[in-house]
Amino acid sequence: MWQKLIFGLVLAVIGGQQFVNGLTCYSCNSPASCVSPSPQVCSDATAHETTVWLNTIHKFVPVVGSSNSFSCMNLTYYFENNRSKIHEYLGCHHPDIPVCILPLNASNSDSWKKGCLSCEADKCNRNPAATSSQSLYSIMITAMALIVAKFAF
């Protein structure tokens, strides 16, 4: 019985490890740097850095004092006529800021268009393939939990 209990606790610790470390997003601030973005652990400081950047291109960006909740984002700005990238920004943001619906400021709104993705999984803001590792991790933990439950009862 104790072996099963210890195994279950070890499984829970391994499964919970992801949540203890916090959200990790890809980070970059230009089309050139976004070719090889770096991972960034989200914090109030990184989310505030994103808010400052958003204020340079958007209007009506809400102020968020402090939060323990974060999301990842991928914003790509391009010229509508030829779809060439002007700006690209990947990083952490406060979920209270609706990054995908913020209006562009007047100097950019006529010729720029925006592509946007906001998500809550580790490294989800680069491409859809990045989320498969989290799904595989969840499947493995679920399978191990089922095996433990089968032998425990």
Residue frames as qw, qx, qy, qz and C-alpha x, y, z in Angstrom:
[[0.000, 0.885, 0.465, 0.000, 0.00, 0.00, 0.00],
 [0.301, -0.801, 0.086, 0.511, 2.77, 2.47, 0.90],
 [0.431, -0.106, 0.582, 0.682, 4.51, 1.83, -2.43],
 [0.194, 0.627, 0.644, 0.392, 1.35, 2.78, -4.31],
 [0.177, -0.929, -0.269, 0.184, 0.89, 5.90, -2.21],
 [0.403, -0.605, 0.303, 0.617, 4.50, 7.00, -2.71],
 [0.381, 0.160, 0.661, 0.626, 4.28, 6.28, -6.43],
 [0.077, 0.805, 0.558, 0.184, 1.08, 8.35, -6.62],
 [0.269, -0.887, -0.057, 0.372, 2.73, 11.25, -4.79],
 [0.432, -0.328, 0.488, 0.684, 5.76, 11.14, -7.09],
 [0.283, 0.459, 0.690, 0.483, 3.41, 11.14, -10.08],
 [0.063, -0.914, -0.399, 0.034, 1.53, 14.16, -8.68],
 [0.368, -0.728, 0.169, 0.554, 4.79, 16.04, -8.08],
 [0.392, -0.049, 0.615, 0.683, 5.98, 15.36, -11.63],
 [0.154, 0.648, 0.662, 0.343, 2.58, 16.37, -13.02],
 [0.176, -0.931, -0.284, 0.147, 2.47, 19.55, -10.96],
 [0.582, -0.310, 0.185, 0.729, 6.03, 20.58, -11.82],
 [0.290, 0.444, 0.464, 0.709, 4.84, 22.38, -14.93],
 [0.199, -0.853, -0.380, -0.298, 2.51, 24.63, -12.93],
 [0.596, -0.677, -0.093, 0.421, 5.10, 25.50, -10.29],
 [0.536, -0.101, 0.281, 0.790, 7.56, 26.85, -12.83],
 [0.201, 0.668, 0.142, -0.703, 4.99, 29.24, -14.34],
 [0.692, 0.662, 0.281, -0.053, 4.13, 30.05, -17.91],
 [0.429, -0.391, 0.464, 0.669, 6.93, 30.17, -20.48],
 [0.563, 0.771, 0.241, -0.173, 6.40, 32.08, -23.73],
 [0.669, 0.246, 0.226, 0.664, 8.59, 32.74, -26.73],
 [0.133, -0.880, -0.128, 0.437, 9.96, 36.27, -26.77],
 [0.502, 0.101, 0.354, 0.783, 11.18, 38.57, -29.56],
 [0.065, 0.751, 0.305, -0.582, 10.50, 42.13, -30.73],
 [0.263, 0.627, -0.368, -0.635, 11.20, 42.34, -34.48],
 [0.901, 0.346, -0.080, -0.250, 10.71, 40.20, -37.59],
 [0.495, 0.573, -0.629, 0.178, 14.46, 39.45, -37.58],
 [0.153, -0.375, 0.778, -0.480, 14.61, 38.42, -33.90],
 [0.766, 0.027, 0.350, -0.538, 11.39, 36.40, -34.23],
 [0.706, 0.393, -0.562, -0.179, 13.11, 34.01, -36.64],
 [0.625, 0.005, -0.710, 0.324, 14.74, 32.48, -33.53],
 [0.416, -0.713, 0.039, -0.563, 12.76, 33.68, -30.49],
 [0.255, 0.250, -0.804, 0.476, 14.02, 32.90, -27.01],
 [0.503, -0.531, -0.679, -0.057, 11.96, 31.37, -24.19],
 [0.036, -0.401, 0.300, -0.865, 10.88, 33.74, -21.41],
 [0.278, -0.408, -0.822, 0.283, 9.30, 32.86, -18.04],
 [0.134, -0.707, -0.337, -0.607, 6.37, 35.20, -17.49],
 [0.372, -0.377, -0.516, 0.673, 6.37, 37.65, -14.59],
 [0.041, 0.895, 0.338, -0.289, 4.94, 41.07, -13.79],
 [0.222, -0.650, 0.341, 0.642, 8.12, 42.60, -15.20],
 [0.247, -0.002, 0.773, 0.585, 7.90, 40.81, -18.57],
 [0.133, 0.680, 0.714, 0.104, 4.16, 41.51, -18.88],
 [0.079, -0.872, -0.143, 0.462, 4.75, 45.19, -18.03],
 [0.269, -0.393, 0.542, 0.692, 7.47, 45.33, -20.70],
 [0.201, 0.358, 0.807, 0.424, 4.88, 44.11, -23.21],
 [0.009, 0.839, 0.509, -0.192, 2.38, 46.73, -22.02],
 [0.174, -0.716, 0.176, 0.653, 4.94, 49.48, -22.59],
 [0.220, -0.113, 0.723, 0.645, 5.59, 48.16, -26.10],
 [0.154, 0.581, 0.784, 0.152, 1.86, 47.90, -26.86],
 [0.034, -0.848, -0.284, 0.445, 1.44, 51.59, -25.97],
 [0.195, -0.461, 0.425, 0.754, 3.85, 52.56, -28.76],
 [0.017, -0.049, -0.781, -0.622, 1.56, 51.11, -31.46],
 [0.231, -0.541, -0.782, -0.207, -1.93, 50.93, -29.90],
 [0.214, -0.379, 0.180, -0.882, -4.31, 53.27, -28.15],
 [0.733, -0.369, 0.009, -0.571, -6.50, 52.49, -25.13],
 [0.631, 0.124, -0.731, 0.227, -4.09, 49.95, -23.61],
 [0.632, -0.713, -0.152, -0.263, -5.39, 49.33, -20.08],
 [0.067, 0.619, -0.647, 0.440, -3.07, 49.68, -17.11],
 [0.880, -0.294, -0.367, -0.072, -2.65, 46.51, -15.04],
 [0.317, -0.830, 0.386, -0.248, -0.97, 47.02, -11.68],
 [0.120, -0.427, 0.890, -0.103, 0.05, 43.51, -10.71],
 [0.881, 0.072, -0.087, -0.459, -1.09, 39.99, -11.50],
 [0.475, -0.359, 0.803, 0.025, -0.19, 36.35, -10.98],
 [0.721, 0.416, 0.553, -0.041, -1.93, 35.40, -14.21],
 [0.019, -0.588, 0.473, 0.656, -0.28, 35.62, -17.63],
 [0.814, 0.471, 0.330, -0.081, -0.87, 34.71, -21.27],
 [0.480, -0.205, 0.510, 0.683, 1.41, 34.38, -24.28],
 [0.471, 0.776, 0.220, -0.357, 0.90, 36.42, -27.42],
 [0.515, 0.007, 0.533, 0.671, 2.09, 36.66, -30.99],
 [0.284, 0.842, 0.228, -0.398, 1.41, 39.98, -32.73],
 [0.512, 0.032, 0.511, 0.690, 2.39, 40.49, -36.35],
 [0.242, 0.792, 0.167, -0.535, 1.84, 43.80, -38.12],
 [0.496, 0.065, 0.630, 0.595, 2.00, 44.01, -41.89],
 [0.229, 0.318, -0.217, -0.894, 1.13, 46.23, -44.84],
 [0.684, 0.326, 0.529, -0.384, -2.22, 45.16, -46.23],
 [0.603, 0.676, -0.191, -0.377, -1.31, 45.69, -49.88],
 [0.581, 0.516, -0.629, -0.016, 1.78, 43.41, -50.03],
 [0.899, -0.400, -0.149, -0.100, 1.59, 41.54, -46.67],
 [0.575, 0.387, -0.467, 0.549, 5.20, 42.46, -45.81],
 [0.615, -0.585, -0.446, 0.285, 5.91, 42.40, -42.07],
 [0.057, 0.829, -0.125, 0.543, 6.50, 45.72, -40.34],
 [0.251, -0.526, 0.625, -0.519, 6.67, 44.60, -36.71],
 [0.782, -0.167, -0.586, -0.131, 6.46, 41.33, -34.88],
 [0.203, -0.514, 0.569, -0.609, 6.30, 40.81, -31.12],
 [0.761, -0.218, -0.606, -0.077, 6.12, 37.59, -29.12],
 [0.138, 0.310, -0.617, 0.710, 5.97, 37.62, -25.34],
 [0.218, -0.418, -0.813, 0.341, 3.99, 37.52, -22.10],
 [0.165, -0.379, -0.099, -0.905, 1.06, 39.78, -21.33],
 [0.267, 0.097, 0.677, -0.679, -1.55, 40.30, -18.64],
 [0.089, 0.366, 0.884, 0.275, -4.77, 38.52, -19.71],
 [0.060, 0.740, 0.474, -0.473, -6.71, 41.65, -18.65],
 [0.093, 0.591, -0.316, -0.736, -5.28, 43.38, -21.73],
 [0.774, 0.431, 0.444, -0.133, -7.26, 42.35, -24.83],
 [0.306, -0.488, 0.507, 0.641, -4.22, 42.35, -27.12],
 [0.331, 0.211, 0.793, 0.467, -6.06, 40.99, -30.16],
 [0.114, 0.782, 0.578, 0.203, -8.72, 43.71, -30.21],
 [0.285, -0.664, -0.070, 0.688, -6.70, 46.78, -29.24],
 [0.508, 0.836, 0.202, 0.048, -7.09, 49.49, -31.90],
 [0.657, 0.137, 0.065, 0.738, -3.98, 50.75, -33.67],
 [0.132, -0.648, -0.161, 0.733, -3.10, 54.38, -33.08],
 [0.467, 0.798, 0.180, -0.335, -4.01, 56.92, -35.76],
 [0.095, 0.748, -0.536, -0.380, -0.61, 57.02, -37.47],
 [0.137, -0.249, 0.940, 0.191, -0.71, 53.27, -38.20],
 [0.536, 0.284, 0.684, -0.406, -4.38, 52.46, -38.62],
 [0.579, 0.610, -0.089, -0.533, -4.74, 53.29, -42.33],
 [0.581, 0.551, -0.564, -0.202, -2.14, 51.03, -43.89],
 [0.014, 0.342, -0.907, 0.247, -1.32, 48.42, -41.21],
 [0.830, -0.225, -0.305, -0.409, -3.12, 45.18, -40.45],
 [0.277, -0.525, 0.715, -0.371, -2.56, 42.93, -37.47],
 [0.763, -0.048, -0.631, -0.133, -2.34, 39.18, -37.02],
 [0.307, -0.536, 0.517, -0.592, -2.81, 38.09, -33.41],
 [0.750, -0.160, -0.641, -0.029, -2.68, 35.00, -31.23],
 [0.296, -0.545, 0.511, -0.595, -3.17, 34.90, -27.45],
 [0.826, -0.081, -0.546, -0.113, -2.84, 31.59, -25.59],
 [0.549, -0.701, 0.291, -0.349, -2.20, 30.16, -22.12],
 [0.984, -0.105, 0.052, 0.131, 0.02, 27.09, -22.66],
 [0.508, -0.611, 0.385, 0.470, 3.82, 26.95, -22.43],
 [0.214, -0.340, 0.610, 0.683, 5.49, 28.16, -25.64],
 [0.449, 0.535, 0.715, -0.029, 2.17, 28.29, -27.48],
 [0.203, 0.871, 0.116, -0.431, 2.83, 31.63, -29.17],
 [0.147, -0.504, 0.618, 0.585, 5.15, 30.57, -31.95],
 [0.460, 0.157, -0.650, -0.584, 3.37, 27.92, -34.01],
 [0.845, -0.213, -0.039, -0.490, 0.76, 25.19, -33.51],
 [0.817, 0.160, -0.533, 0.151, 3.43, 22.49, -33.38],
 [0.125, 0.432, -0.585, 0.675, 4.78, 24.02, -30.16],
 [0.620, -0.306, 0.276, -0.668, 1.65, 22.95, -28.27],
 [0.864, 0.058, -0.464, -0.186, 2.04, 19.25, -29.07],
 [0.401, 0.253, -0.730, 0.492, 4.64, 18.80, -26.32],
 [0.341, -0.178, 0.477, -0.791, 2.14, 19.96, -23.70],
 [0.832, 0.019, -0.129, -0.539, -0.53, 17.61, -25.08],
 [0.738, 0.206, -0.634, 0.101, 1.88, 14.68, -25.04],
 [0.102, 0.264, -0.676, 0.680, 2.85, 15.55, -21.46],
 [0.578, -0.113, 0.269, -0.762, -0.81, 15.60, -20.40],
 [0.869, 0.108, -0.357, -0.325, -1.50, 12.27, -22.11],
 [0.552, 0.248, -0.723, 0.333, 1.48, 10.65, -20.37],
 [0.144, -0.206, 0.599, -0.761, 0.41, 11.93, -16.93],
 [0.739, -0.027, 0.048, -0.671, -3.17, 10.75, -17.51],
 [0.820, 0.173, -0.536, -0.107, -1.98, 7.30, -18.60],
 [0.344, 0.234, -0.744, 0.523, 0.23, 6.98, -15.51],
 [0.387, -0.158, 0.421, -0.805, -2.62, 8.08, -13.25],
 [0.843, 0.035, -0.192, -0.502, -4.89, 5.43, -14.78],
 [0.693, 0.207, -0.672, 0.159, -2.27, 2.75, -14.22],
 [0.054, 0.213, -0.670, 0.709, -1.82, 3.81, -10.59],
 [0.599, -0.089, 0.200, -0.770, -5.59, 3.86, -10.08],
 [0.834, 0.101, -0.450, -0.302, -5.95, 0.38, -11.57],
 [0.607, 0.132, -0.701, 0.349, -3.36, -1.12, -9.24],
 [0.076, -0.229, 0.518, -0.820, -4.50, 0.86, -6.20],
 [0.651, -0.019, 0.258, -0.713, -8.07, -0.42, -6.31]]
